Amino acid sequence: MSEHSSVIEIAHVEVPPGTPVQTIRLPARQQKAKAVVAFANYINSKGQFPANLMPFKCVIITLKHDAVAYDECRH
């Protein structure tokens, strides 16, 4: 990441267990993004594979007991 710091922006959020839903503000250049990914690293010490968030205009990320779910927001 440090090698590409001029073109990569990160929105880092830690969510403790039992915390209510949060809205995460993306960096100002979000409209020009070539990729938006999420990493959830709470189930396994090896972490999780990156989740592609590009198909979503708004996404709800649910941390389940043994998985992470990514769903489109319902308005």
Secondary structure as GFF3:
##gff-version 3
##sequence-region A 1 75
A	DSSP	three_ten_helix	2	4	.	.	.	ID=ss1
A	DSSP	three_ten_helix	28	32	.	.	.	ID=ss2
A	DSSP	beta_strand	37	38	.	.	.	ID=ss3
A	DSSP	beta_strand	51	52	.	.	.	ID=ss4
A	DSSP	beta_strand	59	63	.	.	.	ID=ss5
A	DSSP	beta_strand	68	72	.	.	.	ID=ss6
###
